[in-house]
Amino acid sequence: MTAPARTLLESVPARRTARIEVVRAVDGEAELACDTPMELTNVIGSLHSGGLVALLDAAGLGALIVSGSHAGALERIVPLGTAAAVDFLAPARGRLVAACRLDEEARSALEPLWTGETDRAQISTRAEITDAAGTVVCRGRFDWSVRRTPAGSAARS
């Protein structure tokens, strides 16, 4: 599942600007990374808060994407963030890695969507960003509204 997650996540212009890459994504778990791009640093040379939020968002979305185990599970799926809470804990410099693992509550909420029993789900993802020394520099929660658009309609994300 890492390859489809790469295709979906790395094609978004904001993620390309931040140079976010999918390291691993399988079975509701995702690990993404970026080397702090100079053009996205703040006044102290740390990754700007917007870059950290983009990395947290991508990790949560990556875990969501690879939780669908059924054929066609991602067809016409539109995940939209509805709320976020972020804690900035330390300067974020160098190679940064974000990890997200869906909890049982999120997996249970998504399963009926993947199987076609429902066309909507609400979940929360939690991700953590560490630097090369293993220091947690940021953690956050994203709430998502995930829906399947009707067949024949154009979905945009």
C-alpha positions as CSV (number, residue, x, y, z in Angstrom):
1,M,0.0,0.0,0.0
2,T,3.0,2.4,0.3
3,A,3.0,3.0,-3.5
4,P,-0.7,4.2,-3.7
5,A,-0.2,6.4,-0.7
6,R,2.9,7.9,-2.4
7,T,0.9,8.6,-5.6
8,L,-1.9,10.3,-3.7
9,L,0.0,12.2,-1.1
10,E,3.1,13.3,-3.0
11,S,1.1,14.7,-5.9
12,V,-0.3,17.5,-3.8
13,P,1.6,20.8,-4.6
14,A,1.8,21.9,-0.9
15,R,3.4,18.6,0.0
16,R,5.8,18.8,-2.9
17,T,6.8,22.3,-1.8
18,A,7.5,20.9,1.7
19,R,9.3,17.9,0.1
20,I,7.2,15.5,2.1
21,E,7.8,11.9,1.2
22,V,6.0,8.7,2.1
23,V,8.5,6.4,3.8
24,R,6.1,3.6,4.7
25,A,2.3,3.3,4.7
26,V,0.5,0.0,5.4
27,D,-2.5,-1.3,7.4
28,G,-3.6,2.0,8.9
29,E,-0.1,3.2,9.8
30,A,2.0,5.8,7.9
31,E,5.4,7.3,8.3
32,L,6.3,10.4,6.3
33,A,9.4,12.5,6.3
34,C,11.0,15.7,5.0
35,D,14.3,17.4,5.2
36,T,13.6,20.9,6.4
37,P,13.5,23.0,3.3
38,M,15.3,26.4,3.8
39,E,12.5,28.3,2.1
40,L,10.0,27.0,4.7
41,T,12.0,27.9,7.8
42,N,11.0,30.5,10.4
43,V,13.1,33.3,12.0
44,I,15.1,30.7,14.1
45,G,15.8,28.4,11.2
46,S,13.2,25.8,12.3
47,L,10.5,24.4,10.0
48,H,7.7,26.9,10.0
49,S,4.5,25.9,11.8
50,G,2.7,25.6,8.4
51,G,5.3,23.0,7.3
52,L,4.8,21.1,10.5
53,V,1.0,21.2,10.1
54,A,1.4,19.9,6.5
55,L,3.5,17.0,7.7
56,L,1.0,16.1,10.5
57,D,-1.9,16.3,8.1
58,A,-0.1,14.1,5.5
59,A,0.7,11.5,8.1
60,G,-2.9,11.3,9.3
61,L,-4.2,11.2,5.7
62,G,-1.6,8.5,4.8
63,A,-2.8,6.3,7.7
64,L,-6.4,6.8,6.6
65,I,-5.6,5.9,3.0
66,V,-4.0,2.6,3.8
67,S,-6.7,1.5,6.2
68,G,-9.0,0.4,3.4
69,S,-8.4,-3.2,2.7
70,H,-11.2,-3.9,0.3
71,A,-10.9,-3.7,-3.5
72,G,-12.0,-0.2,-4.7
73,A,-12.1,1.1,-1.1
74,L,-10.6,4.5,-2.1
75,E,-12.9,5.0,-5.1
76,R,-14.6,8.4,-4.9
77,I,-13.4,9.0,-1.3
78,V,-13.0,12.6,-0.2
79,P,-11.4,13.1,3.2
80,L,-11.7,16.7,4.5
81,G,-10.1,18.0,7.7
82,T,-12.7,19.6,10.0
83,A,-10.5,20.5,13.1
84,A,-7.0,20.3,14.3
85,A,-5.0,20.8,17.5
86,V,-1.2,21.1,17.4
87,D,1.4,21.3,20.1
88,F,4.8,22.7,19.0
89,L,7.3,21.3,21.5
90,A,10.8,22.0,20.2
91,P,12.6,23.6,17.2
92,A,12.1,21.4,14.1
93,R,15.3,21.2,12.1
94,G,17.0,18.7,9.8
95,R,15.3,15.4,8.9
96,L,11.9,15.2,10.4
97,V,9.7,12.1,10.6
98,A,5.9,12.0,11.2
99,A,4.2,8.9,12.3
100,C,0.5,8.1,12.6
101,R,-1.3,4.9,13.5
102,L,-5.1,4.7,13.4
103,D,-6.6,3.6,16.7
104,E,-9.4,1.0,16.9
105,E,-12.1,3.7,17.1
106,A,-11.0,5.2,13.8
107,R,-10.6,1.8,12.2
108,S,-14.1,0.7,13.3
109,A,-15.6,4.0,12.0
110,L,-13.9,3.6,8.6
111,E,-14.7,-0.1,8.0
112,P,-18.4,0.5,7.0
113,L,-17.2,3.2,4.6
114,W,-14.7,0.8,3.0
115,T,-17.3,-2.0,2.6
116,G,-19.9,0.3,1.2
117,E,-22.4,0.0,4.1
118,T,-22.3,3.8,4.6
119,D,-21.1,6.8,2.6
120,R,-19.7,8.8,5.5
121,A,-17.4,8.5,8.5
122,Q,-16.0,10.8,11.1
123,I,-12.5,10.0,12.6
124,S,-9.6,11.6,14.4
125,T,-6.0,10.9,13.7
126,R,-3.0,11.6,16.0
127,A,0.5,12.1,14.7
128,E,3.9,12.9,16.2
129,I,6.9,14.4,14.5
130,T,10.5,13.6,15.7
131,D,13.8,15.0,14.6
132,A,16.9,12.9,13.7
133,A,17.9,12.8,17.4
134,G,14.5,11.3,18.3
135,T,13.2,14.4,20.0
136,V,9.5,14.9,19.7
137,V,9.2,18.4,18.1
138,C,5.5,18.5,17.4
139,R,2.3,16.4,17.9
140,G,-1.2,17.0,16.6
141,R,-4.7,15.7,16.2
142,F,-6.8,16.1,13.0
143,D,-10.5,15.4,12.8
144,W,-11.7,14.2,9.5
145,S,-15.0,14.0,7.7
146,V,-14.6,11.2,5.1
147,R,-17.2,10.6,2.5
148,R,-17.8,8.6,-0.7
149,T,-19.2,10.7,-3.5
150,P,-22.0,9.3,-5.6
151,A,-20.9,7.4,-8.8
152,G,-20.6,9.8,-11.7
153,S,-19.9,12.9,-9.6
154,A,-16.5,14.6,-9.8
155,A,-14.6,14.5,-6.5
156,R,-12.0,17.1,-5.7
157,S,-9.5,17.1,-2.8
